């Protein structure tokens, strides 16, 4: 098995697409046995002790952790307390791997947040079943969370998710004194498109525009959300007004070039107007003003001829 002093992944095959498991034990036989049972179905990592496990949990973000209670140094009870005390790892389900223990130990584990127990000596069917149950629960929870924060038509964030992300990035920008930019995009004459081409074609256009915006956003921290019927908003952390204008113009031009609606053989290009606000927020700054300035800039874009990018003159 090699050096147990590092966290190692047993099987990298399509690991990014599979649920993942972190096995924590200083018993080489336990780790090898569990890995042999699970690695064909899951991406499996292991750590040899509690301190390594805490680092691995933060680094890999496993879907569940199989944790040996009895280890030298930091035992399983101490590890789960540490995991549950950190936001990054608090919600990872932990399954204790243990000998048949006392009722008091079992009660203690559940009071600390353990999800389940696998008792030694374990059998492959029992291990697979208990792991499968936890994976099913976490996948269902993630699906519910995804549906509650995602626009069903365009698969972009919905307003709820965007508001939460905006508040988070606003606080971060205040803390580190970095710029934050906000784009508000509206489809020009979208009501006319719907009337002329029909609502199904309008939905296709909305999905195409959402995909173009997502493709133009290059960084994990950038976020696009559907704001209303034909409006999208985009948040660009650590981006000043010049950078935001560049992104906005790339989006506008790409939409004009690629989104086309047809009536018979007659093509009609879809165009958008975009308003931008940018700020390095301070403690006395207001998010509402930040959003309002982008909305005002969008109105000026519409009034000045549409199909253009206009930046806020305030803030």
C-alpha positions in Angstrom: 0.0 0.0 0.0 2.9 2.3 0.3 3.4 5.1 2.8 0.4 5.6 5.0 1.7 9.0 6.1 -0.1 10.7 3.2 -3.6 10.8 2.0 -3.8 8.6 -1.1 -6.5 8.0 -3.7 -6.9 4.3 -4.5 -8.5 4.7 -7.9 -8.5 7.8 -10.1 -10.8 6.4 -12.8 -13.4 9.1 -13.4 -13.0 10.2 -9.8 -14.3 13.6 -10.6 -17.6 12.1 -11.7 -18.0 9.6 -8.8 -19.0 10.0 -5.2 -16.0 9.9 -3.0 -15.1 8.3 0.3 -12.3 9.0 2.8 -11.2 6.1 4.9 -9.5 7.0 8.2 -7.6 4.3 10.1 -4.1 3.4 11.3 -4.9 -0.3 10.7 -3.5 -1.1 7.2 -5.7 -4.2 6.9 -8.9 -2.3 7.6 -8.0 0.4 5.0 -7.1 -2.2 2.4 -10.2 -4.3 3.0 -12.6 -1.3 2.8 -10.8 0.0 -0.3 -11.1 -3.3 -2.0 -14.8 -3.4 -1.3 -15.6 0.2 -2.4 -13.0 1.4 -4.9 -14.8 -0.1 -8.0 -17.8 2.1 -7.3 -16.4 5.2 -5.6 -13.3 7.4 -5.6 -11.6 6.2 -2.4 -9.0 8.1 -0.3 -7.4 7.1 3.0 -5.6 8.8 5.8 -3.6 7.0 8.5 -4.5 9.3 11.5 -6.8 12.0 12.7 -4.7 15.0 11.9 -4.1 13.8 8.3 -7.9 13.1 8.0 -8.8 16.7 8.9 -6.5 18.0 6.2 -7.8 15.5 3.7 -11.4 16.3 4.4 -10.8 20.0 3.7 -8.7 19.2 0.6 -10.9 16.6 -1.1 -14.3 17.3 0.3 -15.3 13.6 0.4 -19.0 12.7 0.3 -18.7 10.5 3.4 -15.9 9.6 5.8 -15.4 6.0 7.2 -13.7 6.7 10.5 -12.1 4.1 12.8 -12.9 5.0 16.4 -9.8 3.4 17.9 -6.5 4.9 16.6 -3.3 6.0 18.2 -3.2 9.7 19.1 -6.3 11.4 17.9 -9.2 8.9 18.2 -12.4 8.8 16.3 -14.5 10.8 18.8 -11.9 13.6 18.7 -11.8 13.6 14.9 -15.6 13.9 14.5 -15.7 16.8 17.0 -13.0 18.6 15.0 -14.9 17.8 11.7 -18.2 19.1 13.0 -16.6 22.3 14.3 -15.4 23.5 10.9 -17.8 24.9 8.3 -16.0 23.2 5.4 -16.4 19.7 6.9 -19.3 20.0 9.3 -21.9 18.5 6.9 -19.8 15.5 5.7 -21.5 12.3 7.0 -19.3 10.3 9.2 -19.7 6.5 9.6 -17.8 5.0 12.5 -15.9 1.7 11.9 -15.7 -0.1 15.3 -15.8 -3.3 17.2 -19.1 -4.1 18.9 -19.2 -1.4 21.6 -21.2 -0.3 24.5 -24.6 1.4 24.3 -22.9 4.4 25.9 -20.3 4.6 23.1 -23.1 4.4 20.5 -25.1 7.1 22.2 -22.0 9.3 22.4 -21.3 8.8 18.7 -24.8 9.8 17.6 -24.8 12.8 20.0 -21.6 14.0 18.2 -23.3 13.7 14.8 -22.2 10.3 13.5 -24.5 9.1 10.7 -24.1 5.3 11.1 -21.9 2.5 12.4 -20.1 -0.3 10.6 -19.1 -3.0 13.0 -16.1 -5.3 12.8 -15.8 -7.9 11.6 -17.6 -6.5 8.6 -18.8 -8.2 5.4 -18.7 -6.6 1.9 -22.5 -6.7 1.4 -23.0 -4.8 4.8 -20.3 -2.3 4.0 -21.7 -1.6 0.5 -25.3 -1.3 1.9 -24.4 1.2 4.6 -22.3 3.3 2.3 -24.9 3.2 -0.4 -27.6 4.5 2.1 -25.4 7.5 3.1 -24.5 8.3 -0.5 -28.2 8.1 -1.5 -29.1 10.6 1.2 -26.4 13.0 0.4 -27.2 12.9 -3.4 -30.9 13.5 -2.7 -30.0 16.4 -0.4 -27.8 18.0 -3.1 -30.5 17.6 -5.7 -33.0 19.4 -3.5 -30.5 22.1 -2.8 -29.7 22.4 -6.5 -33.4 22.6 -7.5 -34.1 25.3 -4.8 -31.3 27.5 -6.0 -31.4 27.0 -9.8 -33.6 28.5 -12.5 -35.4 25.5 -14.1 -35.4 26.8 -17.7 -31.8 28.1 -18.0 -30.0 26.1 -15.3 -28.4 29.4 -14.1 -28.6 30.5 -10.5 -32.0 31.8 -9.3 -32.4 35.1 -7.4 -32.2 33.3 -4.1 -28.8 31.9 -4.8 -27.6 35.1 -6.4 -28.6 37.2 -3.4 -26.7 34.8 -1.1 -23.6 34.9 -3.3 -23.7 38.7 -3.6 -23.8 39.1 0.1 -20.9 36.8 0.6 -18.8 38.5 -2.1 -19.8 41.9 -0.8 -18.4 41.1 2.6 -15.2 39.6 1.1 -14.7 42.7 -1.0 -15.0 44.9 2.1 -12.6 42.8 4.0 -9.9 42.7 1.3 -10.7 46.1 -0.3 -11.1 44.5 -3.8 -13.4 45.7 -6.6 -16.8 44.1 -7.3 -18.8 44.5 -10.5 -22.4 43.8 -11.3 -23.9 43.5 -14.7 -27.7 43.6 -15.5 -28.6 42.3 -18.9 -32.0 42.6 -20.6 -33.1 41.2 -24.0 -34.1 43.9 -26.3 -37.7 43.8 -27.5 -38.2 40.3 -26.1 -41.9 40.7 -25.9 -41.9 41.2 -29.7 -39.8 38.1 -30.2 -42.3 36.0 -28.2 -45.2 37.4 -30.1 -43.6 36.9 -33.5 -41.9 33.5 -33.0 -43.9 32.0 -30.1 -43.0 31.3 -26.5 -41.2 28.0 -27.1 -38.7 29.8 -29.4 -38.4 32.5 -26.8 -37.4 29.8 -24.2 -34.8 28.4 -26.6 -33.4 31.9 -27.0 -33.2 32.3 -23.2 -31.4 29.0 -22.8 -28.9 30.0 -25.6 -28.2 33.3 -24.0 -27.6 31.7 -20.6 -25.2 29.2 -22.1 -23.3 32.0 -23.9 -23.0 34.0 -20.7 -21.7 30.9 -18.8 -19.1 30.3 -21.5 -17.9 33.8 -21.3 -17.4 33.7 -17.5 -13.9 32.3 -17.0 -13.5 32.1 -13.2 -15.2 30.0 -10.5 -16.3 33.1 -8.5 -18.2 34.6 -11.4 -21.9 33.9 -11.2 -24.9 34.4 -13.6 -28.5 34.3 -12.5 -31.8 34.7 -14.2 -33.3 37.8 -12.5 -36.6 38.0 -14.2 -38.5 37.0 -17.4 -35.8 38.2 -19.8 -33.3 39.7 -17.4 -30.0 38.2 -16.3 -27.5 39.5 -13.7 -23.8 38.7 -13.5 -21.5 39.2 -10.5 -17.8 39.6 -11.1 -15.7 39.5 -8.0 -12.2 41.2 -8.0 -13.2 43.0 -11.3 -13.0 46.7 -11.8 -15.1 48.7 -14.2 -12.7 48.3 -17.2 -12.7 44.5 -16.7 -16.5 44.4 -16.3 -17.0 46.4 -19.5 -14.8 44.0 -21.4 -16.7 41.0 -20.2 -20.0 42.7 -20.9 -19.1 43.7 -24.4 -17.8 40.1 -25.1 -21.2 38.8 -23.9 -23.2 41.3 -25.9 -21.3 40.7 -29.1 -21.4 36.9 -28.8 -25.2 37.0 -28.2 -25.7 39.2 -31.3 -23.6 36.9 -33.4 -24.9 33.5 -32.2 -28.5 33.8 -31.1 -30.8 33.8 -34.1 -34.6 33.3 -34.3 -36.3 32.2 -37.5 -39.7 32.9 -39.0 -39.8 30.7 -42.0 -36.4 31.3 -43.7 -36.1 34.9 -42.4 -33.4 35.1 -39.6 -33.7 37.7 -36.8 -30.8 38.3 -34.5 -31.4 38.6 -30.8 -29.7 41.5 -29.1 -29.2 42.7 -25.5 -28.6 45.8 -23.5 -26.3 45.7 -20.4 -25.8 48.1 -17.5 -22.8 47.9 -15.2 -22.0 49.1 -11.7 -18.6 48.7 -10.0 -17.4 49.5 -6.5 -14.8 48.8 -3.9 -17.3 48.6 -1.1 -16.7 50.0 2.4 -18.5 49.4 5.7 -20.9 52.3 5.0 -21.6 51.2 1.4 -25.0 49.8 0.5 -25.7 46.7 -1.7 -29.1 48.3 -2.7 -27.3 51.3 -4.3 -24.8 49.0 -6.0 -27.7 47.1 -7.7 -29.7 50.2 -8.4 -26.8 51.8 -10.2 -26.5 48.9 -12.6 -30.3 49.1 -13.2 -30.0 52.8 -14.0 -27.2 52.1 -16.4 -29.3 49.5 -18.1 -32.1 52.1 -18.6 -29.6 54.5 -20.1 -28.5 51.7 -22.5 -32.1 51.2 -23.6 -32.8 54.9 -24.0 -29.6 55.5 -26.0 -30.5 52.9 -28.7 -30.2 49.4 -27.1 -27.8 46.7 -28.0 -25.0 48.3 -26.1 -23.1 48.3 -22.8 -23.4 51.3 -20.5 -21.5 51.7 -17.2 -22.7 53.6 -14.1 -21.4 57.1 -13.7 -21.9 57.0 -9.9 -20.4 55.0 -7.0 
